[in-house]
């Protein structure tokens, strides 16, 4: 299940991870891949679409 994540919330998550992939720490500017946003605690397990429950990563990892 996916959830809408507002643009402002995505910006805050990007800032938290300094525009780097949460997994490999590669800067977004150094990759052709596009960031995706994911829930740390999945929605299916009761997680919410809030700042502290989101991270960014390159889509090719998922």
N, CA, C and O atoms as a CHARMM CRD file, in Angstrom:
* protein
*
  248
    1    1 UNK  N      0.85000  -1.16900   0.00000 PROA 1      0.00000
    2    1 UNK  CA     0.00000   0.00000   0.00000 PROA 1      0.00000
    3    1 UNK  C      0.89800   1.23600   0.00000 PROA 1      0.00000
    4    1 UNK  O      1.85200   1.30200   0.77500 PROA 1      0.00000
    5    2 UNK  N      0.61500   2.18800  -0.83600 PROA 2      0.00000
    6    2 UNK  CA     1.38300   3.42300  -0.85000 PROA 2      0.00000
    7    2 UNK  C      0.51700   4.55100  -0.32200 PROA 2      0.00000
    8    2 UNK  O     -0.71200   4.47800  -0.34500 PROA 2      0.00000
    9    3 UNK  N      1.16500   5.57300   0.14400 PROA 3      0.00000
   10    3 UNK  CA     0.44700   6.71400   0.69200 PROA 3      0.00000
   11    3 UNK  C      0.97800   7.98200   0.04100 PROA 3      0.00000
   12    3 UNK  O      2.15500   8.06400  -0.31100 PROA 3      0.00000
   13    4 UNK  N      0.12000   8.95100  -0.11400 PROA 4      0.00000
   14    4 UNK  CA     0.54900  10.24600  -0.61600 PROA 4      0.00000
   15    4 UNK  C      1.44300  10.90500   0.42200 PROA 4      0.00000
   16    4 UNK  O      1.10400  10.94200   1.60500 PROA 4      0.00000
   17    5 UNK  N      2.58400  11.42600  -0.01500 PROA 5      0.00000
   18    5 UNK  CA     3.48900  12.13700   0.87600 PROA 5      0.00000
   19    5 UNK  C      3.60500  13.56300   0.34100 PROA 5      0.00000
   20    5 UNK  O      4.09300  13.76800  -0.77000 PROA 5      0.00000
   21    6 UNK  N      3.16200  14.54300   1.11600 PROA 6      0.00000
   22    6 UNK  CA     3.21100  15.93500   0.65100 PROA 6      0.00000
   23    6 UNK  C      4.63300  16.37900   0.29200 PROA 6      0.00000
   24    6 UNK  O      5.60500  15.90300   0.87800 PROA 6      0.00000
   25    7 UNK  N      4.74200  17.27500  -0.65600 PROA 7      0.00000
   26    7 UNK  CA     6.02900  17.76800  -1.14100 PROA 7      0.00000
   27    7 UNK  C      6.85900  18.34500   0.00500 PROA 7      0.00000
   28    7 UNK  O      8.05900  18.08000   0.08200 PROA 7      0.00000
   29    8 UNK  N      6.26700  19.10600   0.87000 PROA 8      0.00000
   30    8 UNK  CA     6.99600  19.71600   1.98600 PROA 8      0.00000
   31    8 UNK  C      7.56600  18.65000   2.92400 PROA 8      0.00000
   32    8 UNK  O      8.67700  18.80900   3.43000 PROA 8      0.00000
   33    9 UNK  N      6.83600  17.58900   3.15600 PROA 9      0.00000
   34    9 UNK  CA     7.31400  16.49500   3.99800 PROA 9      0.00000
   35    9 UNK  C      8.47800  15.77400   3.30600 PROA 9      0.00000
   36    9 UNK  O      9.45200  15.40300   3.96000 PROA 9      0.00000
   37   10 UNK  N      8.38100  15.57600   1.99900 PROA 10     0.00000
   38   10 UNK  CA     9.49400  14.97700   1.25000 PROA 10     0.00000
   39   10 UNK  C     10.74500  15.83900   1.36300 PROA 10     0.00000
   40   10 UNK  O     11.84600  15.31400   1.52500 PROA 10     0.00000
   41   11 UNK  N     10.58700  17.15000   1.27800 PROA 11     0.00000
   42   11 UNK  CA    11.72700  18.06200   1.39700 PROA 11     0.00000
   43   11 UNK  C     12.39500  17.91700   2.76100 PROA 11     0.00000
   44   11 UNK  O     13.62200  17.89300   2.85700 PROA 11     0.00000
   45   12 UNK  N     11.59200  17.82100   3.80900 PROA 12     0.00000
   46   12 UNK  CA    12.13400  17.67700   5.16100 PROA 12     0.00000
   47   12 UNK  C     12.89000  16.35600   5.31300 PROA 12     0.00000
   48   12 UNK  O     13.93400  16.30200   5.96300 PROA 12     0.00000
   49   13 UNK  N     12.35900  15.29800   4.71200 PROA 13     0.00000
   50   13 UNK  CA    13.03700  13.99700   4.78400 PROA 13     0.00000
   51   13 UNK  C     14.35300  14.05500   4.00500 PROA 13     0.00000
   52   13 UNK  O     15.36900  13.54100   4.47300 PROA 13     0.00000
   53   14 UNK  N     14.34400  14.66900   2.83300 PROA 14     0.00000
   54   14 UNK  CA    15.57900  14.83500   2.05700 PROA 14     0.00000
   55   14 UNK  C     16.61900  15.59700   2.87800 PROA 14     0.00000
   56   14 UNK  O     17.79000  15.21900   2.90700 PROA 14     0.00000
   57   15 UNK  N     16.19100  16.66600   3.54000 PROA 15     0.00000
   58   15 UNK  CA    17.10200  17.45600   4.36500 PROA 15     0.00000
   59   15 UNK  C     17.67300  16.62300   5.50800 PROA 15     0.00000
   60   15 UNK  O     18.86100  16.72100   5.81600 PROA 15     0.00000
   61   16 UNK  N     16.84200  15.81600   6.12800 PROA 16     0.00000
   62   16 UNK  CA    17.29300  14.98200   7.25200 PROA 16     0.00000
   63   16 UNK  C     18.41100  14.04500   6.81800 PROA 16     0.00000
   64   16 UNK  O     19.36800  13.83100   7.56200 PROA 16     0.00000
   65   17 UNK  N     18.29600  13.48700   5.62100 PROA 17     0.00000
   66   17 UNK  CA    19.31500  12.56000   5.12300 PROA 17     0.00000
   67   17 UNK  C     20.34000  13.27200   4.23500 PROA 17     0.00000
   68   17 UNK  O     21.11900  12.62300   3.53800 PROA 17     0.00000
   69   18 UNK  N     20.33500  14.60200   4.26500 PROA 18     0.00000
   70   18 UNK  CA    21.29500  15.43400   3.53600 PROA 18     0.00000
   71   18 UNK  C     21.34100  15.09700   2.04500 PROA 18     0.00000
   72   18 UNK  O     22.41200  15.05400   1.43900 PROA 18     0.00000
   73   19 UNK  N     20.16700  14.86100   1.46700 PROA 19     0.00000
   74   19 UNK  CA    20.02500  14.53100   0.04700 PROA 19     0.00000
   75   19 UNK  C     20.84300  13.30600  -0.36100 PROA 19     0.00000
   76   19 UNK  O     21.35700  13.22800  -1.47600 PROA 19     0.00000
   77   20 UNK  N     20.95100  12.35700   0.56300 PROA 20     0.00000
   78   20 UNK  CA    21.66900  11.10800   0.30500 PROA 20     0.00000
   79   20 UNK  C     20.73300   9.92500   0.52200 PROA 20     0.00000
   80   20 UNK  O     19.75200  10.01700   1.26000 PROA 20     0.00000
   81   21 UNK  N     21.05100   8.82400  -0.12700 PROA 21     0.00000
   82   21 UNK  CA    20.29800   7.58600   0.05400 PROA 21     0.00000
   83   21 UNK  C     20.49000   7.10300   1.49500 PROA 21     0.00000
   84   21 UNK  O     21.61700   7.07200   1.99000 PROA 21     0.00000
   85   22 UNK  N     19.42000   6.73300   2.15700 PROA 22     0.00000
   86   22 UNK  CA    19.50500   6.26100   3.53900 PROA 22     0.00000
   87   22 UNK  C     20.26700   4.94800   3.65300 PROA 22     0.00000
   88   22 UNK  O     20.81700   4.64400   4.71100 PROA 22     0.00000
   89   23 UNK  N     20.30600   4.16500   2.57400 PROA 23     0.00000
   90   23 UNK  CA    21.01400   2.88700   2.60200 PROA 23     0.00000
   91   23 UNK  C     22.50200   3.03900   2.29800 PROA 23     0.00000
   92   23 UNK  O     23.34500   2.64600   3.10500 PROA 23     0.00000
   93   24 UNK  N     22.82800   3.60600   1.13600 PROA 24     0.00000
   94   24 UNK  CA    24.23200   3.62300   0.68800 PROA 24     0.00000
   95   24 UNK  C     24.92100   4.95600   0.92200 PROA 24     0.00000
   96   24 UNK  O     26.13400   5.05400   0.74100 PROA 24     0.00000
   97   25 UNK  N     24.17100   5.99800   1.32500 PROA 25     0.00000
   98   25 UNK  CA    24.67900   7.33900   1.61300 PROA 25     0.00000
   99   25 UNK  C     25.25400   8.04800   0.38600 PROA 25     0.00000
  100   25 UNK  O     25.97700   9.03300   0.53100 PROA 25     0.00000
  101   26 UNK  N     24.94300   7.56100  -0.82000 PROA 26     0.00000
  102   26 UNK  CA    25.36700   8.23500  -2.04200 PROA 26     0.00000
  103   26 UNK  C     24.50100   9.47400  -2.24700 PROA 26     0.00000
  104   26 UNK  O     23.28100   9.41700  -2.09400 PROA 26     0.00000
  105   27 UNK  N     25.12700  10.57700  -2.58900 PROA 27     0.00000
  106   27 UNK  CA    24.39400  11.82000  -2.82700 PROA 27     0.00000
  107   27 UNK  C     23.50900  11.67800  -4.05500 PROA 27     0.00000
  108   27 UNK  O     23.88600  11.05100  -5.04500 PROA 27     0.00000
  109   28 UNK  N     22.34300  12.26400  -3.97000 PROA 28     0.00000
  110   28 UNK  CA    21.39700  12.19300  -5.09100 PROA 28     0.00000
  111   28 UNK  C     22.00600  12.78200  -6.36400 PROA 28     0.00000
  112   28 UNK  O     21.75300  12.27700  -7.45700 PROA 28     0.00000
  113   29 UNK  N     22.79400  13.83000  -6.23700 PROA 29     0.00000
  114   29 UNK  CA    23.40500  14.47900  -7.40400 PROA 29     0.00000
  115   29 UNK  C     24.40100  13.57400  -8.12900 PROA 29     0.00000
  116   29 UNK  O     24.72200  13.81900  -9.29200 PROA 29     0.00000
  117   30 UNK  N     24.89100  12.53700  -7.46000 PROA 30     0.00000
  118   30 UNK  CA    25.87300  11.63900  -8.06500 PROA 30     0.00000
  119   30 UNK  C     25.24700  10.40100  -8.68700 PROA 30     0.00000
  120   30 UNK  O     25.96300   9.50800  -9.13900 PROA 30     0.00000
  121   31 UNK  N     23.93700  10.33800  -8.71600 PROA 31     0.00000
  122   31 UNK  CA    23.25600   9.15900  -9.22500 PROA 31     0.00000
  123   31 UNK  C     22.19000   9.54400 -10.24500 PROA 31     0.00000
  124   31 UNK  O     21.59500  10.61900 -10.17200 PROA 31     0.00000
  125   32 UNK  N     21.96800   8.65900 -11.18000 PROA 32     0.00000
  126   32 UNK  CA    20.89300   8.86400 -12.15200 PROA 32     0.00000
  127   32 UNK  C     19.56400   8.34100 -11.60900 PROA 32     0.00000
  128   32 UNK  O     18.50700   8.59400 -12.18600 PROA 32     0.00000
  129   33 UNK  N     19.62600   7.62000 -10.51100 PROA 33     0.00000
  130   33 UNK  CA    18.40900   7.06000  -9.91100 PROA 33     0.00000
  131   33 UNK  C     17.59700   8.16600  -9.23700 PROA 33     0.00000
  132   33 UNK  O     18.12500   9.21300  -8.86300 PROA 33     0.00000
  133   34 UNK  N     16.32500   7.90700  -9.09600 PROA 34     0.00000
  134   34 UNK  CA    15.40600   8.86300  -8.47700 PROA 34     0.00000
  135   34 UNK  C     15.08900   8.40400  -7.06000 PROA 34     0.00000
  136   34 UNK  O     14.85500   7.22000  -6.81700 PROA 34     0.00000
  137   35 UNK  N     15.08400   9.35400  -6.12900 PROA 35     0.00000
  138   35 UNK  CA    14.73200   9.02700  -4.75200 PROA 35     0.00000
  139   35 UNK  C     13.29400   8.54200  -4.64900 PROA 35     0.00000
  140   35 UNK  O     12.39900   9.04300  -5.33000 PROA 35     0.00000
  141   36 UNK  N     13.09800   7.58000  -3.80100 PROA 36     0.00000
  142   36 UNK  CA    11.76500   7.15900  -3.40000 PROA 36     0.00000
  143   36 UNK  C     11.68600   7.34100  -1.90000 PROA 36     0.00000
  144   36 UNK  O     12.70700   7.46600  -1.22400 PROA 36     0.00000
  145   37 UNK  N     10.48100   7.35600  -1.38600 PROA 37     0.00000
  146   37 UNK  CA    10.27700   7.54400   0.04300 PROA 37     0.00000
  147   37 UNK  C      9.53000   6.33600   0.57400 PROA 37     0.00000
  148   37 UNK  O      8.59300   5.83900  -0.05100 PROA 37     0.00000
  149   38 UNK  N      9.95600   5.87700   1.72700 PROA 38     0.00000
  150   38 UNK  CA     9.38100   4.66400   2.30000 PROA 38     0.00000
  151   38 UNK  C      9.14600   4.86100   3.78800 PROA 38     0.00000
  152   38 UNK  O      9.76100   5.70600   4.43800 PROA 38     0.00000
  153   39 UNK  N      8.23800   4.05300   4.29700 PROA 39     0.00000
  154   39 UNK  CA     7.91800   4.07800   5.72100 PROA 39     0.00000
  155   39 UNK  C      8.84200   3.13500   6.47700 PROA 39     0.00000
  156   39 UNK  O      9.08400   2.01200   6.03400 PROA 39     0.00000
  157   40 UNK  N      9.36000   3.58700   7.61600 PROA 40     0.00000
  158   40 UNK  CA    10.18500   2.73900   8.46600 PROA 40     0.00000
  159   40 UNK  C      9.31200   1.64700   9.06700 PROA 40     0.00000
  160   40 UNK  O      9.63600   0.46300   8.98300 PROA 40     0.00000
  161   41 UNK  N      8.21200   2.05200   9.67000 PROA 41     0.00000
  162   41 UNK  CA     7.19100   1.10100  10.11100 PROA 41     0.00000
  163   41 UNK  C      6.12600   1.11700   9.02200 PROA 41     0.00000
  164   41 UNK  O      5.47000   2.14000   8.82700 PROA 41     0.00000
  165   42 UNK  N      5.93700   0.01100   8.31000 PROA 42     0.00000
  166   42 UNK  CA     5.00500  -0.01300   7.17700 PROA 42     0.00000
  167   42 UNK  C      3.57900   0.39400   7.57800 PROA 42     0.00000
  168   42 UNK  O      3.14300   0.19100   8.71100 PROA 42     0.00000
  169   43 UNK  N      2.88900   0.96400   6.62300 PROA 43     0.00000
  170   43 UNK  CA     1.48700   1.32000   6.86000 PROA 43     0.00000
  171   43 UNK  C      0.68100   0.09600   7.28800 PROA 43     0.00000
  172   43 UNK  O     -0.20800   0.18600   8.13500 PROA 43     0.00000
  173   44 UNK  N      1.00700  -1.04300   6.69000 PROA 44     0.00000
  174   44 UNK  CA     0.27200  -2.27800   6.99800 PROA 44     0.00000
  175   44 UNK  C      0.48500  -2.74700   8.43600 PROA 44     0.00000
  176   44 UNK  O     -0.28100  -3.55800   8.95600 PROA 44     0.00000
  177   45 UNK  N      1.54700  -2.22100   9.07600 PROA 45     0.00000
  178   45 UNK  CA     1.82400  -2.58500  10.47100 PROA 45     0.00000
  179   45 UNK  C      1.45600  -1.45400  11.42000 PROA 45     0.00000
  180   45 UNK  O      1.86000  -1.45100  12.58300 PROA 45     0.00000
  181   46 UNK  N      0.68900  -0.49800  10.92000 PROA 46     0.00000
  182   46 UNK  CA     0.22700   0.60600  11.75400 PROA 46     0.00000
  183   46 UNK  C      1.09100   1.85400  11.69300 PROA 46     0.00000
  184   46 UNK  O      0.84900   2.80100  12.44000 PROA 46     0.00000
  185   47 UNK  N      2.10000   1.87900  10.81700 PROA 47     0.00000
  186   47 UNK  CA     2.95000   3.05600  10.67400 PROA 47     0.00000
  187   47 UNK  C      2.18100   4.21500  10.05800 PROA 47     0.00000
  188   47 UNK  O      1.17800   4.02000   9.37100 PROA 47     0.00000
  189   48 UNK  N      2.66000   5.40300  10.31200 PROA 48     0.00000
  190   48 UNK  CA     1.99600   6.60500   9.80400 PROA 48     0.00000
  191   48 UNK  C      2.89000   7.33300   8.79700 PROA 48     0.00000
  192   48 UNK  O      4.10300   7.12700   8.75700 PROA 48     0.00000
  193   49 UNK  N      2.27300   8.17400   8.00000 PROA 49     0.00000
  194   49 UNK  CA     3.00900   9.00400   7.05300 PROA 49     0.00000
  195   49 UNK  C      3.36900  10.30300   7.75500 PROA 49     0.00000
  196   49 UNK  O      2.75200  11.34600   7.53800 PROA 49     0.00000
  197   50 UNK  N      4.39600  10.20700   8.60800 PROA 50     0.00000
  198   50 UNK  CA     4.88400  11.35300   9.37100 PROA 50     0.00000
  199   50 UNK  C      6.40300  11.39900   9.23800 PROA 50     0.00000
  200   50 UNK  O      7.03300  10.40100   8.88900 PROA 50     0.00000
  201   51 UNK  N      6.98000  12.55100   9.51600 PROA 51     0.00000
  202   51 UNK  CA     8.40800  12.79000   9.34000 PROA 51     0.00000
  203   51 UNK  C      9.28100  11.70500   9.96200 PROA 51     0.00000
  204   51 UNK  O     10.17900  11.18100   9.30300 PROA 51     0.00000
  205   52 UNK  N      9.02800  11.36700  11.21300 PROA 52     0.00000
  206   52 UNK  CA     9.90500  10.42300  11.92000 PROA 52     0.00000
  207   52 UNK  C      9.77100   8.98500  11.41900 PROA 52     0.00000
  208   52 UNK  O     10.55400   8.12200  11.81500 PROA 52     0.00000
  209   53 UNK  N      8.79300   8.71600  10.55400 PROA 53     0.00000
  210   53 UNK  CA     8.58200   7.36200  10.05300 PROA 53     0.00000
  211   53 UNK  C      8.91400   7.22800   8.56300 PROA 53     0.00000
  212   53 UNK  O      8.51900   6.24600   7.93500 PROA 53     0.00000
  213   54 UNK  N      9.62600   8.18900   7.99500 PROA 54     0.00000
  214   54 UNK  CA     9.95300   8.14700   6.56800 PROA 54     0.00000
  215   54 UNK  C     11.45400   8.20500   6.33900 PROA 54     0.00000
  216   54 UNK  O     12.18800   8.80600   7.12400 PROA 54     0.00000
  217   55 UNK  N     11.90600   7.57600   5.25700 PROA 55     0.00000
  218   55 UNK  CA    13.28600   7.70300   4.82200 PROA 55     0.00000
  219   55 UNK  C     13.30500   7.72900   3.30300 PROA 55     0.00000
  220   55 UNK  O     12.33500   7.35200   2.64600 PROA 55     0.00000
  221   56 UNK  N     14.43200   8.18200   2.75600 PROA 56     0.00000
  222   56 UNK  CA    14.56900   8.26600   1.29900 PROA 56     0.00000
  223   56 UNK  C     15.65100   7.29100   0.84900 PROA 56     0.00000
  224   56 UNK  O     16.62900   7.05200   1.55900 PROA 56     0.00000
  225   57 UNK  N     15.45700   6.73600  -0.34300 PROA 57     0.00000
  226   57 UNK  CA    16.42200   5.78500  -0.90500 PROA 57     0.00000
  227   57 UNK  C     16.28000   5.80400  -2.40500 PROA 57     0.00000
  228   57 UNK  O     15.30600   6.32800  -2.94400 PROA 57     0.00000
  229   58 UNK  N     17.27000   5.22200  -3.08400 PROA 58     0.00000
  230   58 UNK  CA    17.19500   5.12300  -4.52400 PROA 58     0.00000
  231   58 UNK  C     16.26400   3.98200  -4.90700 PROA 58     0.00000
  232   58 UNK  O     16.38000   2.88100  -4.36900 PROA 58     0.00000
  233   59 UNK  N     15.35200   4.23000  -5.82300 PROA 59     0.00000
  234   59 UNK  CA    14.34100   3.26700  -6.20400 PROA 59     0.00000
  235   59 UNK  C     14.86300   1.92700  -6.71000 PROA 59     0.00000
  236   59 UNK  O     14.16400   0.92000  -6.60000 PROA 59     0.00000
  237   60 UNK  N     16.07200   1.89000  -7.26000 PROA 60     0.00000
  238   60 UNK  CA    16.58800   0.64900  -7.78400 PROA 60     0.00000
  239   60 UNK  C     16.89400  -0.36000  -6.68500 PROA 60     0.00000
  240   60 UNK  O     17.08800  -1.54200  -6.97000 PROA 60     0.00000
  241   61 UNK  N     16.94100   0.09200  -5.42500 PROA 61     0.00000
  242   61 UNK  CA    17.21900  -0.82500  -4.31500 PROA 61     0.00000
  243   61 UNK  C     15.98200  -1.60200  -3.89900 PROA 61     0.00000
  244   61 UNK  O     16.08600  -2.65600  -3.27200 PROA 61     0.00000
  245   62 UNK  N     14.81400  -1.08600  -4.24800 PROA 62     0.00000
  246   62 UNK  CA    13.56800  -1.70700  -3.81700 PROA 62     0.00000
  247   62 UNK  C     13.06500  -2.58700  -4.83600 PROA 62     0.00000
  248   62 UNK  O     12.01600  -3.20600  -4.65400 PROA 62     0.00000
